[in-house]
Amino acid sequence: LNFEQQIDETILKRGLSYFKKGCVEEVDALGHGDYEATVEGTDTYTVRLHLDGDNVTELSCTCPYDKGPVCKHMAAVLFHLQKEKLGIENLPEQGTRRKPKKESDTQLMTKLVEQLSREDLQTFVRQICVQFKDIRQLFLAQHMQLQYSSPKELYSRKIEAFIKMCSANQNFIEYREAQILGDHVESIANEADTKLKNGDQWAALYAAQAIIDNMIDALSYADDSSGAISSCIEHAFDILSSLSQSDLDQTIRQELFRLLVDYHSTNKLQGWDWHFTCLDLAINIVESNEEKAQVKNLLGAFTPDNTAWNWDYEQAQILTVKFIRKTEGNKAATRFMEDHISIPELRATLIQEAIEKSDYARAEQLATDGVKEAQELAPNNISRWLDFLLTIYIHTDNDQGIIQIATSMLVNHNERFHPMEFYYTLLQNSVPPKQWQTHVDKIIAAIRAQKDYWSTYHSLARIYIWENRRDDLLALVRQYPTFSHIAQAEEYLADSHAEQLSELYKETILLFLQQNVNRSAYQEACRYIRHIIKLGQRPMATELIRQLKTLYPTRRALLEELNNV
């Protein structure tokens, strides 16, 4: 909730003042990320918001404010939610008379429940469950343990009830309902984690099975763009993974193996990574010859085709290495990898094993062959083998090799394996000092020759910063003027090029406001006018404000924002 940077400064100050005066009534947590609060102002207003993790995705207030997306009442509630993190208290300011708080709906409800008789409560629950299907399903799910004592049936029935609740009005689970369903099922997964820690392996197995069986089906008619449903399934497989690595008696081991093989064989999970997770976990616990034959047959069902990249086949071969290593030993696994060296993961494993054995000649040959093969079949994989070669050259103190590869990675802005600064530092330590400036200039020329806007700017900016080439950095920002580029350069140029940076801000603001007509754009422009003032160029900022008021006299929202600078 780093909201302070997202809200207009004036609104922020007023919201903080309201919070400190105690205007925010106790905030009610309604569940599933929904909150509601009453704020006392010139009238009594209701603020509602929804949190998705640390992000506020919905925010509204019943006040009439319409000059921006966030009002002071919303800001006050956000301060209330973050008061411990920010180290502030909602104590009345000196001389302020705090209004007596009204009872919140939650407080009033709690009081009424305590006053009602058991018969009245039972009657109300029956009526509300009959009238509202979603509440009925929630009630059933929350109290299903009173009806079913078997964990296997209990978990399945609870999840079925939650699914019915979240698809109550139609045969589809909408985005918000998918999140609610995910929260409920996640609580069952958490309960299974606790069961497993306490030694109840069967309960953990049944819970994971119920989650997978029911939630996989739900995925087919749900909007799971938030990942709430799939994360529950992932959690269930984490539970099965923990089980596969536990000390299991034969009965539960056999049941777990059967379940994993069934999941894979029935293709229920086809198209998902979990399809292979089942085989992976089955290999963890395979024991009998019959089980080994089953796994071998399942792995053998994947065959190569004529496509350049067959993901399923490659995953099957990677798992085959694991299977052979467990059932036949390391030498047999190495022979299999050598016979299937065209699969990148197997080549990478052989290279890593050679490096660990300090067999750098073999590792270098494998990596060099990988580069040659990738040039023909998979150019995107070249950097992987170059990174292995770089590791080998570092181990063998091969400065020329280090310079060649680190330069290539830096020029091509390749941060797949290491940040750019890693390659820059390697070059500093490997290039002779007398040749350093010449080498850096060659790198800069090579980056400019690529003519790729994004990588050119960011690569050159970092090199200029590392090299303390301030004039070059300023010239680069002039070539690619954006608010973010100027602000990034400000950190390094404020003390030496304040006026030039301010001029850049001014030019960019004028162009920006020619192309954007909305309050959020006006607020952004005013934020960077404040940067001009911070750089010590207040007269320039004042003149810019005057100029903007003259250019856009009818933009009321802009004039208001300019008056707040």
C-alpha positions as CSV (number, residue, x, y, z in Angstrom):
1,L,0.0,0.0,0.0
2,N,2.6,2.6,-1.1
3,F,-0.3,5.0,-1.8
4,E,1.5,8.2,-0.8
5,Q,3.2,8.5,-4.2
6,Q,0.0,7.9,-6.1
7,I,-2.2,10.6,-4.5
8,D,-2.2,14.3,-5.0
9,E,-0.2,16.0,-2.3
10,T,-3.0,18.3,-1.2
11,I,-5.5,15.4,-0.9
12,L,-2.9,13.4,1.0
13,K,-2.4,16.2,3.6
14,R,-6.2,16.6,4.1
15,G,-6.6,12.8,4.4
16,L,-3.9,12.7,7.0
17,S,-5.5,15.5,8.9
18,Y,-8.9,13.7,8.9
19,F,-7.2,10.6,10.1
20,K,-5.4,12.4,12.9
21,K,-8.6,14.1,14.0
22,G,-10.2,10.7,14.5
23,C,-12.7,11.1,11.7
24,V,-12.3,7.5,10.5
25,E,-14.7,5.2,12.2
26,E,-13.5,1.6,12.9
27,V,-12.9,-0.1,9.5
28,D,-14.8,-3.3,8.9
29,A,-13.0,-6.1,7.2
30,L,-15.8,-7.8,5.3
31,G,-13.6,-10.7,4.1
32,H,-11.9,-11.6,0.8
33,G,-10.1,-8.3,0.6
34,D,-13.2,-6.1,1.0
35,Y,-13.3,-3.3,3.6
36,E,-15.9,-0.7,4.5
37,A,-15.4,2.4,6.7
38,T,-17.4,5.4,7.9
39,V,-15.7,8.8,7.7
40,E,-17.1,11.8,9.5
41,G,-16.7,15.1,7.4
42,T,-19.3,17.8,6.6
43,D,-21.6,14.7,6.5
44,T,-21.1,11.0,7.2
45,Y,-19.6,9.2,4.2
46,T,-19.0,5.5,3.5
47,V,-15.6,4.5,1.9
48,R,-15.4,1.0,0.3
49,L,-12.2,-0.6,-1.0
50,H,-10.9,-4.0,-2.2
51,L,-7.4,-5.2,-1.6
52,D,-5.7,-7.8,-3.8
53,G,-2.6,-8.6,-1.9
54,D,-0.9,-5.2,-1.3
55,N,-2.8,-3.5,-4.2
56,V,-5.9,-1.4,-3.9
57,T,-8.0,-2.6,-6.9
58,E,-11.3,-0.8,-6.1
59,L,-11.9,2.4,-4.1
60,S,-15.0,4.5,-3.7
61,C,-16.6,7.1,-1.5
62,T,-20.2,8.4,-1.2
63,C,-19.0,12.0,-1.0
64,P,-19.7,14.4,-3.9
65,Y,-15.9,15.0,-4.7
66,D,-15.3,14.8,-8.5
67,K,-12.0,16.7,-9.0
68,G,-9.8,13.6,-8.9
69,P,-9.8,9.8,-8.5
70,V,-9.1,9.9,-4.7
71,C,-10.8,12.1,-2.1
72,K,-9.6,13.0,1.4
73,H,-12.0,10.5,2.9
74,M,-10.4,7.7,0.9
75,A,-6.9,8.9,1.8
76,A,-7.9,9.0,5.5
77,V,-9.0,5.4,5.4
78,L,-5.7,4.4,3.6
79,F,-3.8,6.1,6.4
80,H,-5.9,4.1,8.9
81,L,-5.0,0.8,7.3
82,Q,-1.3,1.7,7.2
83,K,-1.1,3.5,10.6
84,E,1.2,0.9,12.2
85,K,3.6,0.7,9.2
86,L,3.7,4.5,9.0
87,G,4.1,5.0,12.7
88,I,1.1,7.4,13.1
89,E,-1.8,7.6,15.5
90,N,-5.3,8.7,15.0
91,L,-5.3,11.0,18.1
92,P,-7.2,14.3,17.9
93,E,-5.0,17.2,17.1
94,Q,-4.7,19.8,19.9
95,G,-7.8,21.9,20.2
96,T,-9.8,19.5,18.1
97,R,-13.0,18.1,19.5
98,R,-13.5,14.5,18.5
99,K,-17.0,13.5,17.5
100,P,-18.4,10.5,19.4
101,K,-18.1,7.3,17.2
102,K,-21.2,5.6,15.9
103,E,-21.5,1.9,16.3
104,S,-20.4,0.1,13.1
105,D,-22.7,-2.4,11.4
106,T,-20.4,-5.2,12.6
107,Q,-20.5,-4.0,16.3
108,L,-24.3,-3.7,16.1
109,M,-24.6,-7.2,14.6
110,T,-22.5,-8.7,17.3
111,K,-24.6,-7.1,20.0
112,L,-27.9,-8.3,18.4
113,V,-26.6,-11.9,18.0
114,E,-25.8,-12.0,21.7
115,Q,-29.3,-10.7,22.5
116,L,-31.2,-13.1,20.3
117,S,-32.5,-16.4,21.6
118,R,-31.3,-19.7,20.1
119,E,-34.7,-20.3,18.5
120,D,-34.7,-16.9,16.8
121,L,-31.2,-17.5,15.4
122,Q,-32.1,-21.0,14.1
123,T,-35.2,-19.6,12.5
124,F,-33.2,-16.8,10.9
125,V,-30.5,-19.1,9.6
126,R,-33.1,-21.5,8.1
127,Q,-34.9,-18.6,6.3
128,I,-31.8,-16.9,5.0
129,C,-30.4,-20.3,3.7
130,V,-33.6,-21.1,1.9
131,Q,-33.8,-17.6,0.4
132,F,-30.2,-17.3,-0.8
133,K,-28.5,-20.2,-2.5
134,D,-24.9,-18.9,-2.1
135,I,-25.4,-18.4,1.7
136,R,-26.8,-21.9,1.9
137,Q,-23.8,-23.4,0.2
138,L,-21.4,-21.4,2.4
139,F,-23.3,-22.6,5.5
140,L,-23.1,-26.2,4.3
141,A,-19.4,-26.0,3.5
142,Q,-18.5,-24.4,6.8
143,H,-20.3,-27.1,8.9
144,M,-19.9,-30.1,6.7
145,Q,-17.8,-31.9,9.3
146,L,-21.0,-32.4,11.4
147,Q,-22.4,-34.6,8.7
148,Y,-19.3,-36.4,7.3
149,S,-16.7,-38.0,9.6
150,S,-14.6,-39.5,6.8
151,P,-11.9,-37.0,5.7
152,K,-12.0,-38.2,2.1
153,E,-15.7,-37.4,1.7
154,L,-15.6,-34.4,4.0
155,Y,-13.0,-32.5,2.0
156,S,-14.7,-33.3,-1.3
157,R,-18.2,-32.2,-0.1
158,K,-16.8,-29.0,1.3
159,I,-15.1,-28.0,-1.9
160,E,-18.2,-28.9,-3.9
161,A,-20.3,-26.7,-1.7
162,F,-17.8,-23.8,-2.1
163,I,-17.9,-24.2,-5.9
164,K,-21.7,-24.2,-6.0
165,M,-21.7,-21.1,-3.8
166,C,-19.4,-19.2,-6.2
167,S,-21.3,-20.3,-9.3
168,A,-24.7,-19.8,-7.8
169,N,-26.4,-17.6,-10.4
170,Q,-25.0,-19.3,-13.5
171,N,-22.8,-22.1,-14.7
172,F,-19.7,-19.9,-14.7
173,I,-17.4,-18.6,-11.9
174,E,-16.7,-14.9,-12.4
175,Y,-13.4,-13.2,-11.6
176,R,-14.3,-12.1,-8.1
177,E,-16.0,-15.3,-7.3
178,A,-12.9,-17.2,-8.4
179,Q,-10.9,-15.3,-5.9
180,I,-13.4,-16.0,-3.1
181,L,-13.4,-19.7,-4.1
182,G,-9.6,-19.7,-4.0
183,D,-9.6,-18.2,-0.5
184,H,-11.9,-20.9,0.8
185,V,-10.1,-23.8,-0.8
186,E,-6.7,-22.4,0.2
187,S,-7.9,-22.6,3.8
188,I,-8.4,-26.4,3.3
189,A,-4.9,-26.7,1.8
190,N,-3.5,-24.9,4.8
191,E,-5.4,-27.2,7.1
192,A,-3.9,-30.2,5.1
193,D,-0.4,-28.7,5.7
194,T,-1.0,-28.7,9.4
195,K,-2.4,-32.2,9.3
196,L,0.8,-33.4,7.5
197,K,3.1,-31.6,10.0
198,N,1.2,-33.4,12.8
199,G,1.6,-36.8,11.1
200,D,-1.8,-37.3,9.7
201,Q,-0.7,-38.3,6.2
202,W,-4.0,-39.7,5.1
203,A,-5.9,-36.5,5.8
204,A,-3.3,-34.5,3.9
205,L,-3.6,-37.0,0.9
206,Y,-7.4,-36.8,0.9
207,A,-7.4,-33.0,1.1
208,A,-5.0,-32.7,-1.8
209,Q,-6.9,-35.2,-3.9
210,A,-10.2,-33.4,-3.3
211,I,-8.7,-30.1,-4.3
212,I,-7.2,-31.4,-7.5
213,D,-10.3,-33.4,-8.5
214,N,-12.7,-30.6,-8.0
215,M,-10.7,-27.5,-8.9
216,I,-9.4,-28.9,-12.2
217,D,-13.0,-29.3,-13.3
218,A,-13.8,-25.8,-12.0
219,L,-11.0,-24.3,-14.2
220,S,-12.9,-25.2,-17.3
221,Y,-15.8,-22.8,-16.4
222,A,-14.1,-20.1,-14.4
223,D,-12.3,-16.8,-15.0
224,D,-9.1,-17.7,-13.3
225,S,-7.1,-14.7,-14.6
226,S,-6.1,-13.9,-11.0
227,G,-4.6,-17.4,-10.6
228,A,-6.7,-18.1,-7.5
229,I,-8.0,-21.5,-8.6
230,S,-4.7,-22.7,-10.2
231,S,-2.7,-21.6,-7.1
232,C,-4.9,-23.9,-5.0
233,I,-4.1,-26.8,-7.3
234,E,-0.4,-25.9,-7.2
235,H,-0.7,-26.0,-3.4
236,A,-2.3,-29.4,-3.5
237,F,0.6,-30.7,-5.6
238,D,3.0,-29.2,-3.1
239,I,1.3,-31.3,-0.4
240,L,1.7,-34.4,-2.6
241,S,5.3,-33.5,-3.1
242,S,5.9,-33.2,0.6
243,L,4.2,-36.6,1.1
244,S,6.4,-38.2,-1.6
245,Q,9.4,-37.1,0.3
246,S,8.1,-38.3,3.7
247,D,8.6,-41.6,5.5
248,L,5.5,-43.4,4.2
249,D,4.2,-46.9,5.2
250,Q,3.5,-49.2,2.3
251,T,-0.3,-48.7,2.3
252,I,-0.3,-44.9,1.8
253,R,2.8,-45.1,-0.5
254,Q,1.0,-47.5,-2.8
255,E,-2.2,-45.3,-2.7
256,L,-0.2,-42.2,-3.5
257,F,1.6,-43.9,-6.4
258,R,-1.7,-45.2,-7.8
259,L,-3.3,-41.7,-7.6
260,L,-0.3,-40.1,-9.4
261,V,-0.3,-42.7,-12.2
262,D,-4.1,-42.4,-12.6
263,Y,-3.8,-38.6,-12.9
264,H,-1.2,-38.9,-15.6
265,S,-2.7,-41.9,-17.4
266,T,-6.3,-40.4,-17.7
267,N,-4.9,-37.2,-19.2
268,K,-7.0,-35.2,-16.8
269,L,-4.1,-32.8,-16.4
270,Q,-3.1,-32.8,-20.1
271,G,-1.8,-29.4,-21.2
272,W,-0.7,-28.4,-17.7
273,D,2.8,-28.8,-16.1
274,W,1.0,-30.9,-13.4
275,H,0.8,-33.7,-16.0
276,F,4.5,-34.2,-15.6
277,T,4.5,-33.3,-11.9
278,C,2.6,-36.5,-11.4
279,L,5.3,-38.6,-13.1
280,D,8.0,-36.7,-11.2
281,L,6.4,-37.5,-7.9
282,A,5.7,-41.1,-8.9
283,I,9.4,-41.5,-9.6
284,N,10.2,-40.3,-6.0
285,I,8.3,-43.2,-4.5
286,V,8.6,-46.0,-7.1
287,E,9.7,-49.3,-5.6
288,S,8.3,-52.6,-7.0
289,N,9.2,-54.0,-10.4
290,E,5.6,-53.6,-11.5
291,E,5.6,-49.9,-10.5
292,K,8.9,-49.4,-12.4
293,A,7.5,-51.0,-15.5
294,Q,4.5,-48.7,-15.3
295,V,6.6,-45.6,-15.1
296,K,8.9,-46.8,-17.9
297,N,5.9,-47.3,-20.1
298,L,4.4,-43.9,-19.4
299,L,7.8,-42.2,-20.1
300,G,8.2,-44.3,-23.3
301,A,4.9,-43.1,-24.6
302,F,6.5,-39.7,-25.5
303,T,8.2,-39.9,-28.9
304,P,10.0,-37.2,-30.9
305,D,8.2,-35.6,-33.9
306,N,9.4,-33.4,-36.8
307,T,9.0,-30.1,-34.9
308,A,12.1,-28.1,-33.9
309,W,11.0,-28.2,-30.3
310,N,8.8,-30.8,-28.6
311,W,8.3,-29.7,-25.0
312,D,6.5,-32.9,-23.9
313,Y,9.1,-35.1,-25.3
314,E,12.0,-33.1,-23.7
315,Q,10.3,-33.2,-20.3
316,A,9.8,-36.9,-20.6
317,Q,13.5,-37.4,-21.3
318,I,14.5,-35.2,-18.4
319,L,12.3,-37.3,-16.1
320,T,13.7,-40.5,-17.7
321,V,17.2,-39.4,-16.5
322,K,15.9,-39.1,-13.0
323,F,14.2,-42.5,-13.3
324,I,17.3,-44.2,-14.6
325,R,19.5,-42.5,-11.9
326,K,17.2,-43.9,-9.2
327,T,16.8,-47.4,-10.7
328,E,20.1,-48.0,-12.5
329,G,22.6,-45.6,-11.1
330,N,24.6,-42.5,-12.2
331,K,26.7,-44.1,-15.0
332,A,23.6,-45.4,-16.8
333,A,22.0,-41.9,-16.4
334,T,25.1,-40.3,-17.9
335,R,25.1,-42.7,-20.9
336,F,21.4,-41.8,-21.5
337,M,22.2,-38.1,-21.4
338,E,25.0,-38.5,-23.9
339,D,22.7,-40.4,-26.2
340,H,20.2,-37.6,-26.0
341,I,22.6,-34.6,-26.0
342,S,20.4,-32.6,-28.4
343,I,18.0,-31.9,-25.5
344,P,19.3,-28.6,-23.9
345,E,18.5,-29.6,-20.3
346,L,20.6,-32.8,-20.6
347,R,23.5,-31.0,-22.2
348,A,23.4,-28.4,-19.4
349,T,23.4,-31.2,-16.8
350,L,26.4,-32.8,-18.4
351,I,28.3,-29.5,-18.5
352,Q,27.4,-28.7,-14.9
353,E,28.6,-32.2,-13.8
354,A,31.9,-31.7,-15.7
355,I,32.5,-28.3,-14.1
356,E,31.8,-29.8,-10.6
357,K,34.5,-32.4,-11.4
358,S,36.9,-29.7,-12.7
359,D,36.9,-31.4,-16.1
360,Y,36.9,-28.0,-17.8
361,A,38.1,-29.3,-21.2
362,R,35.1,-31.6,-21.5
363,A,32.8,-28.8,-20.2
364,E,34.2,-26.4,-22.8
365,Q,33.7,-28.8,-25.6
366,L,30.1,-29.6,-24.6
367,A,29.3,-25.8,-24.3
368,T,31.1,-25.0,-27.6
369,D,29.1,-27.7,-29.4
370,G,26.0,-26.3,-27.8
371,V,26.7,-22.9,-29.3
372,K,27.2,-24.4,-32.8
373,E,23.9,-26.4,-32.6
374,A,22.0,-23.4,-31.3
375,Q,23.2,-21.3,-34.2
376,E,21.5,-23.7,-36.5
377,L,18.4,-24.8,-34.6
378,A,17.7,-22.5,-31.6
379,P,19.4,-19.0,-31.7
380,N,17.7,-18.0,-28.4
381,N,19.7,-20.7,-26.6
382,I,23.1,-19.4,-27.6
383,S,23.4,-17.2,-24.5
384,R,22.9,-20.3,-22.3
385,W,26.0,-22.0,-23.6
386,L,27.9,-18.7,-23.7
387,D,27.2,-18.3,-20.0
388,F,28.6,-21.8,-19.3
389,L,31.7,-20.9,-21.3
390,L,32.0,-17.7,-19.3
391,T,31.9,-19.8,-16.1
392,I,34.6,-22.1,-17.4
393,Y,36.8,-19.2,-18.5
394,I,36.5,-17.6,-15.0
395,H,37.5,-20.9,-13.4
396,T,40.5,-21.3,-15.8
397,D,41.5,-17.5,-15.7
398,N,41.1,-17.2,-19.4
399,D,40.9,-13.4,-19.7
400,Q,40.5,-13.3,-23.5
401,G,37.6,-15.6,-23.3
402,I,36.0,-13.6,-20.5
403,I,36.5,-10.3,-22.4
404,Q,34.9,-11.8,-25.6
405,I,31.8,-13.2,-23.9
406,A,31.2,-10.4,-21.3
407,T,31.5,-7.8,-24.1
408,S,28.9,-9.7,-26.2
409,M,26.5,-10.0,-23.2
410,L,26.9,-6.3,-22.4
411,V,26.4,-5.1,-26.0
412,N,23.4,-7.3,-26.5
413,H,21.8,-6.3,-23.2
414,N,21.6,-9.9,-22.2
415,E,20.5,-10.2,-18.6
416,R,19.1,-13.7,-18.7
417,F,21.7,-15.0,-16.4
418,H,23.4,-12.0,-14.8
419,P,22.8,-8.3,-14.5
420,M,24.7,-6.0,-16.8
421,E,26.9,-4.7,-13.9
422,F,28.2,-8.3,-13.5
423,Y,29.6,-8.2,-17.0
424,Y,30.9,-4.7,-16.6
425,T,32.8,-5.6,-13.5
426,L,34.2,-8.7,-15.1
427,L,35.5,-6.5,-18.0
428,Q,37.0,-4.0,-15.6
429,N,39.0,-6.8,-13.9
430,S,40.0,-8.5,-17.2
431,V,40.8,-5.6,-19.7
432,P,44.2,-4.1,-19.3
433,P,43.9,-0.6,-17.7
434,K,45.6,1.1,-20.7
435,Q,43.0,-0.4,-23.0
436,W,40.0,0.3,-20.9
437,Q,38.7,3.6,-22.3
438,T,39.2,2.3,-25.9
439,H,37.3,-0.9,-25.0
440,V,34.4,1.0,-23.4
441,D,34.1,3.3,-26.5
442,K,33.9,0.2,-28.7
443,I,31.1,-1.2,-26.5
444,I,29.2,2.2,-26.7
445,A,29.6,2.3,-30.5
446,A,28.4,-1.3,-30.8
447,I,25.3,-0.6,-28.7
448,R,24.5,2.5,-30.7
449,A,24.8,0.5,-33.9
450,Q,21.9,-1.7,-32.8
451,K,19.4,1.1,-33.1
452,D,17.0,-0.5,-30.6
453,Y,15.3,2.3,-28.6
454,W,14.8,0.5,-25.3
455,S,18.0,-1.4,-24.9
456,T,20.1,1.4,-26.4
457,Y,19.0,4.0,-23.9
458,H,19.1,1.7,-20.8
459,S,22.5,0.1,-21.7
460,L,24.1,3.4,-22.5
461,A,22.7,5.2,-19.5
462,R,24.1,2.6,-17.1
463,I,27.5,2.6,-18.7
464,Y,27.6,6.5,-18.5
465,I,26.6,6.3,-14.9
466,W,29.2,3.6,-14.1
467,E,31.9,5.6,-16.0
468,N,30.8,8.9,-14.4
469,R,30.4,10.4,-17.9
470,R,27.9,13.1,-16.9
471,D,27.9,15.1,-20.2
472,D,27.3,12.0,-22.2
473,L,24.4,11.0,-19.9
474,L,22.8,14.4,-20.3
475,A,23.2,14.2,-24.1
476,L,21.6,10.8,-24.0
477,V,18.6,12.0,-22.0
478,R,18.3,14.9,-24.5
479,Q,18.2,12.3,-27.3
480,Y,15.5,10.2,-25.5
481,P,13.6,12.7,-23.4
482,T,10.9,11.2,-21.1
483,F,9.9,12.0,-17.6
484,S,11.3,8.7,-16.3
485,H,14.6,9.2,-18.1
486,I,15.1,12.7,-16.8
487,A,14.2,11.6,-13.3
488,Q,16.7,8.8,-13.4
489,A,19.4,11.1,-14.6
490,E,18.5,13.7,-11.9
491,E,19.9,11.4,-9.2
492,Y,23.3,11.7,-10.8
493,L,23.2,15.2,-12.5
494,A,21.3,17.3,-10.0
495,D,24.4,18.9,-8.5
496,S,26.2,19.6,-11.8
497,H,23.5,20.1,-14.4
498,A,20.4,21.4,-12.6
499,E,19.5,24.1,-15.1
500,Q,19.9,21.7,-18.1
501,L,17.7,19.1,-16.4
502,S,15.1,21.7,-15.6
503,E,15.0,22.9,-19.2
504,L,14.5,19.2,-20.2
505,Y,11.6,18.9,-17.8
506,K,10.1,22.1,-19.1
507,E,10.3,21.0,-22.7
508,T,8.9,17.6,-21.9
509,I,6.0,19.0,-19.9
510,L,5.0,21.4,-22.7
511,L,5.0,18.6,-25.2
512,F,3.2,16.2,-22.8
513,L,0.3,18.6,-22.2
514,Q,-0.1,19.2,-25.9
515,Q,-0.9,15.5,-26.2
516,N,-2.7,14.7,-23.0
517,V,-6.0,16.2,-21.7
518,N,-7.0,14.6,-18.3
519,R,-6.6,15.3,-14.7
520,S,-4.1,12.5,-14.0
521,A,-1.9,13.9,-16.8
522,Y,-2.1,17.3,-15.3
523,Q,-1.1,15.9,-11.9
524,E,1.8,14.1,-13.5
525,A,3.0,17.3,-15.2
526,C,2.7,19.3,-11.9
527,R,4.7,16.6,-10.1
528,Y,7.6,17.3,-12.5
529,I,7.2,21.1,-12.1
530,R,7.9,20.4,-8.5
531,H,11.1,18.6,-9.6
532,I,12.1,21.9,-11.3
533,I,11.6,23.7,-8.0
534,K,13.6,21.0,-6.1
535,L,16.5,21.5,-8.6
536,G,16.6,25.1,-7.4
537,Q,15.0,26.6,-10.5
538,R,11.9,28.2,-9.0
539,P,11.8,31.2,-11.4
540,M,11.7,28.7,-14.3
541,A,8.9,26.8,-12.7
542,T,7.0,30.0,-12.0
543,E,7.4,31.1,-15.6
544,L,6.3,27.7,-16.8
545,I,3.1,27.8,-14.7
546,R,2.4,31.3,-16.1
547,Q,3.0,30.0,-19.6
548,L,0.7,27.0,-19.2
549,K,-2.1,29.1,-17.7
550,T,-1.9,31.4,-20.8
551,L,-1.8,28.4,-23.2
552,Y,-4.7,26.5,-21.7
553,P,-7.1,29.1,-20.0
554,T,-10.1,26.8,-20.4
555,R,-8.6,23.6,-18.9
556,R,-10.2,24.1,-15.5
557,A,-8.7,20.9,-13.9
558,L,-5.2,21.9,-15.1
559,L,-5.5,25.4,-13.6
560,E,-6.6,23.9,-10.3
561,E,-3.6,21.5,-10.3
562,L,-1.2,24.4,-11.2
563,N,-2.5,26.4,-8.3
564,N,-1.6,23.6,-6.0
565,V,2.0,23.4,-7.0
